[in-house]
Amino acid sequence: MDAVDVGAGLHLKSIVNYAGNNTLLLSAAFVHHPAFAGFEHIVVDSEEEYAGNTLWINDTLITPDGYPRLLARLKKLGLPIMTIPTSEFKKMDGGLTCLSLRF
């Protein structure tokens, strides 16, 4: 197990999330972190980093709407995608992982 210092990030899920198919969504600063070796990477553009906070639930990706570049890249994974409005949550630094309980 590796420790990951998230620096200025709120928590780990703010900078990396699993998107199915052995693929991680992550910010550019963490591409070379050894904890993420062995995975395919989708590096989220800095302008769309908020959308990196995407959920993979029951082989469906749930992602914030309004982030077209990341959405186009997610579509290449071949999984069903649901986009939802999150602008009100974003105002308080809330993301989809903050709003979910997964068991």
DOVOMAR-720655 format. One record per residue (C-alpha): residue in one letter; x, y, z. Coordinates in nm, 2 decimals. Layout:
<rec r="A" X="X" Y="Y" Z="Z"/>
...
This chain:
<rec r="M" X="0.00" Y="0.00" Z="0.00"/>
<rec r="D" X="0.13" Y="0.35" Z="-0.09"/>
<rec r="A" X="0.06" Y="0.67" Z="0.08"/>
<rec r="V" X="-0.05" Y="0.95" Z="-0.16"/>
<rec r="D" X="0.01" Y="1.31" Z="-0.04"/>
<rec r="V" X="-0.28" Y="1.50" Z="-0.21"/>
<rec r="G" X="-0.11" Y="1.84" Z="-0.14"/>
<rec r="A" X="-0.36" Y="2.12" Z="-0.21"/>
<rec r="G" X="-0.63" Y="1.87" Z="-0.30"/>
<rec r="L" X="-0.93" Y="1.83" Z="-0.06"/>
<rec r="H" X="-0.89" Y="1.45" Z="-0.05"/>
<rec r="L" X="-0.77" Y="1.16" Z="-0.27"/>
<rec r="K" X="-1.10" Y="1.14" Z="-0.46"/>
<rec r="S" X="-1.05" Y="1.50" Z="-0.57"/>
<rec r="I" X="-0.75" Y="1.39" Z="-0.77"/>
<rec r="V" X="-0.80" Y="1.03" Z="-0.88"/>
<rec r="N" X="-1.11" Y="0.81" Z="-0.95"/>
<rec r="Y" X="-1.16" Y="0.47" Z="-1.10"/>
<rec r="A" X="-1.35" Y="0.48" Z="-1.42"/>
<rec r="G" X="-1.38" Y="0.10" Z="-1.50"/>
<rec r="N" X="-1.18" Y="-0.10" Z="-1.75"/>
<rec r="N" X="-0.86" Y="-0.07" Z="-1.54"/>
<rec r="T" X="-0.87" Y="0.31" Z="-1.60"/>
<rec r="L" X="-0.81" Y="0.60" Z="-1.37"/>
<rec r="L" X="-0.91" Y="0.96" Z="-1.41"/>
<rec r="L" X="-0.64" Y="1.17" Z="-1.25"/>
<rec r="S" X="-0.49" Y="1.51" Z="-1.25"/>
<rec r="A" X="-0.16" Y="1.57" Z="-1.44"/>
<rec r="A" X="0.04" Y="1.60" Z="-1.11"/>
<rec r="F" X="-0.03" Y="1.24" Z="-1.02"/>
<rec r="V" X="0.03" Y="1.06" Z="-1.35"/>
<rec r="H" X="0.37" Y="0.92" Z="-1.25"/>
<rec r="H" X="0.29" Y="0.84" Z="-0.89"/>
<rec r="P" X="0.38" Y="0.48" Z="-0.82"/>
<rec r="A" X="0.05" Y="0.40" Z="-0.66"/>
<rec r="F" X="-0.12" Y="0.44" Z="-1.00"/>
<rec r="A" X="0.12" Y="0.23" Z="-1.20"/>
<rec r="G" X="-0.05" Y="-0.06" Z="-1.37"/>
<rec r="F" X="-0.36" Y="0.14" Z="-1.47"/>
<rec r="E" X="-0.46" Y="0.31" Z="-1.79"/>
<rec r="H" X="-0.47" Y="0.68" Z="-1.73"/>
<rec r="I" X="-0.71" Y="0.96" Z="-1.85"/>
<rec r="V" X="-0.54" Y="1.28" Z="-1.75"/>
<rec r="V" X="-0.81" Y="1.54" Z="-1.68"/>
<rec r="D" X="-0.74" Y="1.88" Z="-1.83"/>
<rec r="S" X="-0.68" Y="2.14" Z="-1.56"/>
<rec r="E" X="-0.98" Y="2.34" Z="-1.68"/>
<rec r="E" X="-1.20" Y="2.03" Z="-1.62"/>
<rec r="E" X="-1.05" Y="1.89" Z="-1.31"/>
<rec r="Y" X="-1.37" Y="1.91" Z="-1.12"/>
<rec r="A" X="-1.52" Y="1.65" Z="-1.36"/>
<rec r="G" X="-1.25" Y="1.41" Z="-1.27"/>
<rec r="N" X="-1.47" Y="1.35" Z="-0.96"/>
<rec r="T" X="-1.67" Y="1.09" Z="-1.16"/>
<rec r="L" X="-1.83" Y="0.78" Z="-1.01"/>
<rec r="W" X="-1.82" Y="0.43" Z="-1.16"/>
<rec r="I" X="-2.13" Y="0.25" Z="-1.03"/>
<rec r="N" X="-2.27" Y="-0.08" Z="-1.17"/>
<rec r="D" X="-2.06" Y="-0.03" Z="-1.49"/>
<rec r="T" X="-2.21" Y="0.31" Z="-1.54"/>
<rec r="L" X="-2.01" Y="0.64" Z="-1.52"/>
<rec r="I" X="-2.19" Y="0.93" Z="-1.35"/>
<rec r="T" X="-2.01" Y="1.25" Z="-1.43"/>
<rec r="P" X="-2.08" Y="1.63" Z="-1.39"/>
<rec r="D" X="-2.23" Y="1.79" Z="-1.69"/>
<rec r="G" X="-2.06" Y="2.08" Z="-1.87"/>
<rec r="Y" X="-1.72" Y="1.92" Z="-1.92"/>
<rec r="P" X="-1.72" Y="1.83" Z="-2.29"/>
<rec r="R" X="-1.35" Y="1.73" Z="-2.33"/>
<rec r="L" X="-1.36" Y="1.48" Z="-2.05"/>
<rec r="L" X="-1.70" Y="1.35" Z="-2.16"/>
<rec r="A" X="-1.56" Y="1.28" Z="-2.51"/>
<rec r="R" X="-1.28" Y="1.08" Z="-2.35"/>
<rec r="L" X="-1.51" Y="0.89" Z="-2.12"/>
<rec r="K" X="-1.72" Y="0.79" Z="-2.41"/>
<rec r="K" X="-1.42" Y="0.60" Z="-2.56"/>
<rec r="L" X="-1.44" Y="0.36" Z="-2.26"/>
<rec r="G" X="-1.76" Y="0.22" Z="-2.40"/>
<rec r="L" X="-1.95" Y="0.24" Z="-2.08"/>
<rec r="P" X="-2.30" Y="0.39" Z="-2.02"/>
<rec r="I" X="-2.26" Y="0.75" Z="-1.90"/>
<rec r="M" X="-2.50" Y="0.97" Z="-1.70"/>
<rec r="T" X="-2.43" Y="1.34" Z="-1.68"/>
<rec r="I" X="-2.59" Y="1.53" Z="-1.40"/>
<rec r="P" X="-2.59" Y="1.90" Z="-1.29"/>
<rec r="T" X="-2.35" Y="1.97" Z="-1.00"/>
<rec r="S" X="-2.30" Y="2.34" Z="-1.02"/>
<rec r="E" X="-2.46" Y="2.41" Z="-0.68"/>
<rec r="F" X="-2.25" Y="2.15" Z="-0.51"/>
<rec r="K" X="-1.93" Y="2.28" Z="-0.68"/>
<rec r="K" X="-1.99" Y="2.62" Z="-0.52"/>
<rec r="M" X="-1.92" Y="2.46" Z="-0.19"/>
<rec r="D" X="-1.63" Y="2.23" Z="-0.31"/>
<rec r="G" X="-1.86" Y="1.93" Z="-0.32"/>
<rec r="G" X="-1.82" Y="1.66" Z="-0.58"/>
<rec r="L" X="-2.01" Y="1.35" Z="-0.67"/>
<rec r="T" X="-1.79" Y="1.13" Z="-0.44"/>
<rec r="C" X="-1.89" Y="1.37" Z="-0.15"/>
<rec r="L" X="-2.25" Y="1.30" Z="-0.22"/>
<rec r="S" X="-2.25" Y="0.93" Z="-0.24"/>
<rec r="L" X="-2.23" Y="0.62" Z="-0.01"/>
<rec r="R" X="-2.10" Y="0.31" Z="-0.18"/>
<rec r="F" X="-2.10" Y="-0.03" Z="-0.04"/>
